Amino acid sequence: MWVYPNNWIPDKSLEQMANTKYDVLIVGSGAGGGATLYRLCELWRNQGAKRIGILEKGNKLFHSHALNIPTMNVSRMRDQLWPDNSTHVGARLPQFPGARQTFALGGRTLFWNAGCPRPPQFEIQQWPVNSEEMDVYFRLAETIMNVTTSYAQGSSMQKVLMNRLHANHIPEATDFPLAIDMRGSRKGEIHSNAWFSSVYFLAYAMNDRPFDLALNAYTTRVLLENGKAAGVNVMSPDKKIHTIRAKNVVVSASTLETPRLFLNSGIQGPAIGRFLTNHSFVLGTGKISRRLFSDNIGNLAILKRETRQAPYQIQILGPDQYISYQQFEEKVLQEELGVVLVAFGRVEPRYENKVYLDPSARDEYGVPMIQVNFSYNERDNAVINQMRQGIIQSASAMGVTLDGGPTLLPPGSDLHESCTSRMGNDPATSSTDRFGQIHDVSGLYVADNSVLPTLAAANPTLSTIALAIRTADHIVRQSG
């Protein structure tokens, strides 16, 4: 049977990569791994002797974010496409049952909602990074990701409901910053992939300089020599082990998989796998009369930002499934329009919330599987109650009639898990230094959500990408 050659990006075999020693080897192609690759290729554009490799556990799936596919809309992506192309790892994690992984080139950025709010300034000031320096990297990330607040510009629904929120003493309501390219194709320059995914990073990288990419490459162990990173062991689907050498290894395997890799490699820092943090996730849905808006209803994308007094954010989206839809789909609006209010709350980082190896379970490759200890404490539950009230207050301010009480979703459902390899100055409470390098292991870095020092209520992806670009800059400086 003829098989479509999915060759929209070139890749190499593990056998080929095993014959090369890399200056930098990246594990994982999601947001952090993709950003690291992009920045290294940009800075080493004219450094022909530098060798960069990237390993992805999954295969090629889509060439773009799923919502850029013509046959896709939000409902189809959420209810069918993503479940069919992801792994419900929470099914065996009783304390983190909502967790879901995507093993594919581009990772979960193939399906994310593109939300890019920055953490509040008071949060960044607690990080082991100068806040003015972080501002530079946030701006770099926002530029490369096409972050915009104009997605709902001109929408009657956006204008009316924003005004109602402000008039009813909710000044934190603002246009939701989203990673969406709003430019149209012109003069031969194509802008047809509006929603951002890590595939953008791959495209930028391959047009700056060559790099080697291996797919279906399951990294099982980081190799150390004399306290320094020396490479990795990788398994192919036929269970064959390949050793790939590198001067620097950047792990971006995910908040759950990165500590698994370190622990299986015998890297036993006291904070590795600890401080597992997520967002408490409360969902509200409601209806509002269509007659309140002009014929140009448009769409709705409002963000109620986090404050010190209200440590949560609310994303207010609608109408119904038409937050994003293809031009091929007729927009059929009822007299009562659906509005979704999605609240993400701050969860305190705690040492006892952790990812650890389960000695009683191994995967098909013989690698120990993970287990999770996770719970919300009294303060977290107080924030959850605030979130419920915040949804009720916001709905009332807008004139939205809620369908019922806001619902708390199971831990892990937010898909924002972070901090299991977190950055800090103290090796007792952090896994990496301020540049993302594992304490006392030269050349071994982390560049995914797990490296975040803390998790504010803001979506983590923008912060992860900003820190990954900063880590790449540090590697370039150290490499000379």
N, C-alpha and C positions, 0 to 999 in steps of 0.2 A: 504494500500500500504506500502511495506517495505521501510524504509528510512535508508540510509547509516548512521551509528552512527559515526559522525565526532569527534572521541574521541582521536585524536593524542596528546591532552594535557588535563589533568583533570581540571574540573571546579566545582564550588559550586553554590548553589542557593543563592539568596539574603536573603532568610529566614535563611539559615545556617550562613551566614556571619553576620547577624544582632545579632546573639547570641555571637559574639566575639568582644572584644575590642582590637583594633590593636595598635601596637607601631607606625607603619607607614601604611597609606592607600594611595595608588597611584591612581589617576584618569587619565586614558588614557594609552594605551599600545604601542604608537608609539616610535619614537627615544628617546625622553627624558624620558618618563615613563618607557620604557624598560631598558634604561641605569641605571636609579635609582634603579629599581628592581634588576638588575644584581649585582650592587655594594653592595647594602644592604645585599643580600643573600651571597655574597662572604665574606663580613666583619663579618657578624653574623653567619657564617657557623656552629660554635660550640656553639652558643647562643640559646639553645633550647627553652628558655622561651620567646624569642622575637617573636611577631606575625606580619606578613607582609601580606597585602591584596592589590589586584589590581582590578580595575573596568574598564570594557571596554563597551562603548556604543554600539558597533557593535557585530557581531558574529564571529565565526571561518570562515575564508575564504580559505586561502592557508596555508600550513605548511611551506612555504618558500617564497622567492622572486619569483615573477611571471616568471622571465626569467630562473629560475631553473627548471621550468616545461617542460618536454620533448616535448610537443606539441606547445611550445611557441617560438616566436622570437620577435624582437623589433617591427616589424610592427603589428603583431597580438595583442601584449600587448597594444601598444599605441592606435590603432584604434578600437579595439573591447573589449578586456578583461577589461581594466581599465575604459572606459566609462560605461560599463555594471555593474561595481562594485564600482561606486563612485557617489557622489551627486554634481551636478552643482549648488552650492550655489550662484554663481555669476549671475544666471538667475534672481534673485530678488534684486541684488545689482548694480544699474545702474552705479555707479562710480567705481566698482570693478568687472567688468563682467566676467573676466576670472577665478575667484576663483572656486576651486573644492576640495571637502573633501572626504576622504575615512574613513568610519566608519566600522572598522573591526579590529580583533586582529592583531596587527602589524602596523596598520594605513597606511599612504602613503609610508612607507618604503617597502611595498610589491611591489611598482611600481617605486620607484625613480631610477635615473640614476647612483647612487652610487658615484657621484663626491665629493671628499673630500679635496679640497685645504684649507689650513689654511688662515685666514685673514692676510693681511700684518702686519708686526711688528709695523709699525707706527700707525696702527689702534688699536692693542691690548694695546699699551701704553696709550691709552685714556680710557681704561676700568677701573672700580673700583677694579681690580684684578691685583696683581703683575704679570708682564709679564713672569718672570722666573717661577712662580708658574703655570701659564697657560701653559707654555711649557711642564711641567710635565704631566698635564692633557690631553694635545693634544697627547702626546706620548702614554699615557694609552689608549686613544680612538683609535688611529691609530693601536695599537697592537691588541686590542680586535676585531676591525673591519677588520683586515687583509688588511689595506690600502697599496697599492702598486703602483709604477710607471712603472712596467714591463709588463703591460697588452698588449702593442703593441710591446714588445721587439722582434727583429728579423724580423719585418715587413719591407719590401722594401719601401712601401708607407710612413710609419712613418719616416724612415731614410731620404729619399729623400726630403720630404716636410719640415721636421725639418731643414735640412741643408739649404734649400732655404730661409726659414724664417730668420735664423741667418745671412745668407749671404746678405740679403736685409734689414739689420738693424732693426730686430725685435728680440732683445736678450731675451725678456720676454717669448718667446715660450719655453715650457718645456713639458716633459711627463706628461700626465694628471693623477693625483693621484686618484685612484678608490678603493672602498671597495670591493675587489674581492679576494677570496681565490684561489691562483694559484697552491696550492699543490695538488698532486694526492693521491688517496686512496692507502694505503700500510700497511702491517703488521696488518691488522684488523682495522686500524683507517680510518674512512670514511670521505672523503672530496668531497662530491657530490653536495653540495649546494654552488656554487661559489659566486653568488651575495649575498651581505649582506642585511639582513633585521632585524627588531627588534625581529623576531622570534629567532634569534641567542641568544639575551639577555634572552629570556624566557627559552631557552635550558640550557644556563649556570646557570641561577638561579635555575631551578628545580633540577639540579644535585649538587647544593651546599646545599640547605636546602628546606624544604616545605614552600610554600606560598599558599594563597587562591586567586583564580581567579573567578570573576563573569562576565558573558557575557550578552549582551542585557541589560546592566545596565546603565541607563541614570541618571547621577548625576545632580540634579537640584538645589541643595543648599548646601553651606558650613555652618556648624553649629559652632558658637562661644559661649564660656562661659568665662566671666571675661576677655575678650580680648585675649583669646587663642583659637586655633583650637580645636574642640571637636568631629568632625566627619562630616558626610554628610547625606543628604537625597537623596535617589536613587529611581527611578521609574522603575518598570518592564514593559514588554510589555502590561500587562493587566491593566496598569495605577495604580497599587498599590504602595503606598509609603512605603519605608523601611528606617529605620534609622540605620546607621552603625557608631559606635563610634571609635574614634582613638585619640591618643596623638599627632600625626603629620599627616597632610594631604599634599600630594604633588600633585599639579594640573598640568597635562600635556595633556590638552584637545585640544590644538591647538591655534594658534594666534587669531583666530576668536572666538572660543568657550570658551577659558579660561576667557577673560574679560566678556563674557556673563554670565558665572557662577558666577563670583564675583559680578557683578552688580545686578544680580537677587538675590544674597544673602545679599544685602544691604551693601556690602563692597565698599565704595565710595572714595577711594583714588583719589587725583586730577589727577594722571597720568594713572589710570587704564583705559584701552581701548584707550588711547591717543598714539600719535607718531607711528601710523600704518605705517610701512615701507615695501617696497617690492623692487624688482629689476625691473628697466625698461628692457624690453625684446625685442631684435631686432634679427631677423632671416634672414640669407642669405643662399642660395643654389647655387651650381654651378657644373661644370663639368671639368674633366681633362682627358687627354689621358692616356689610359691604357699602351701605349707603353713606357711611361717614367719609368716604374717599371719592376723589374725582375719577373720571374714566381711566386716567393714567395711574392705576393703582400701583403698578411696579412691584417691588419686593421689599422685604423687611430684613434689616441686618443691623441690630442695635446691640451695643455692649454696655452693661452697667458695670463699671469698674470697681475693683476692690478698694477698700479704705481700711485704715487701722481699726475703725469701729465696726466695720462690716467686712470681715475677712473672707469674702467670696465674690465671685463675678456671676453675672447672669447674661447669657446670650439669648436675645429675643429675635426669633426668626419666623419667616412666613412669606406670603400666605400659603398655607397647606404645604404641598411638596414643591411649590414653585420658587423656593429660594434659589434653585438652579435647575434649568431644564433646557433641552435642545430646541432649536428653532423648528424642528420637524413636529414637535408636540403642540397640539392646540391647548391653550391655557383656558381651562374650563373652571370658572369661579362660581361658587354657590353664593346664596344670599348671606350666609354666615361664613366668614373666612376663618380658617384655622391659624392659630398662633402658638408657637412652641417657646417655652421659657426653660432654658437649660442652665442650671446653676452648678458651678464647681466651687467647692469650699476648701479652704486651707486645712491641712492635716499636719499635726505636730510631728516632726521627725523624732522617732524613738528608737533606741538601740535594740530593743527587743523585737521590733518589726523587722523581719529579715528573710532573705533567700538563702537556703542552705542545700547541700547535697543530701539526697535521700539514699542511704546505703542499701535500702531494700528494693530499689527499682533502678533498672538501667534501660536505656533505649536500644534500638536494634543494632547500634554500633558499639555497644558495650560501655557507653559513657553514663555515669550516674546521673539520674534525673534530679530535678529540683523539687523542693517542698518549700512552703511559705508559712511563716508565722506572721499573722497580721490581725490587728484589731483597732477599733477607734477608742480613744480614751474619753474622759468626761468633757474635756475641752473640745474635742472634735465633735462630740454629740451636741454640745451647746451651739457650735457653728452650724451644724445641720439644722437645728431648730431655727436659727437665724435665717438660713437659706430658704426654708419653707415660708417663713414670714416675709422674706424679701420677694419671693415669687408672688405671694398673695398681694403684697403692697404694690408691686409693679403692675400686676394685672389690673388691679383696681384703678390705679392712676391712668392707665391707658383705656379703660372701659372694656377690658377683656373679661368675659365670663368664663371662669375656669370650669373644666369638665368634672373636677373633683379635687381632692386634696393632693398637693404635690407628693410625688413618690420618690423614696430613696432607693436607688439602684444598688445592686450588690458590689462589694469592693472589687476593683479591677475593671469595672464596666466603663470607667472614664477613659481608659487607655492612655493615661498620663503618668504611669508609674515611673518613679525617679529615685535618685539619691543612693543607690546601693553601691556605688563606687565614688562617693562624693568627694569634692574638692575641699581642701582646707589646709591649715598650717600645722595642725596637731595630728600626728599619725595615730593617736589613740582614738580619735573621733572622725577621721577622714581617711580615704584610701589614696588620694592623689594630692600632689602639691598644687599650687595656684596656677600651674600651666597644664594640669591634667596628667602629669607623669606620676606613676605609681611610686609611693614613698620608697626610697632606697633601692629602686630598680631602674637604672638608667636606660632610657630608650623605650620604655613601655608606657604607653599613653592610653587614655580613655576619651572617647568623643561621642558619647550618646547621652540620653536622658539620665543615665546612672551617675554621671559626673556632676550634675547640678548640686551646688552646696545646700540649697534649700528649694522647696517648691512653693512659690506663692500661689495665689488663686489663678494666675494667668496661665494659659496654655504653654507647655514647656518648649515647643519646637523652635520658636525664634531664639530663645536663650541657648538651646543646645547648638544651633547652627552658629550663633555668634561666638560661643566658646570654642567650637571646633575650628573656626577660621583663626581664632587667636592661638590655639594649639599648633595649627599648621605654621603660623608665622614663627612661633617659638622653635619648632623643629628646623625650619629653614635657617634661623639665626644660629642654632647650635651646630648645624651641619656645615656651615661656612660656604 
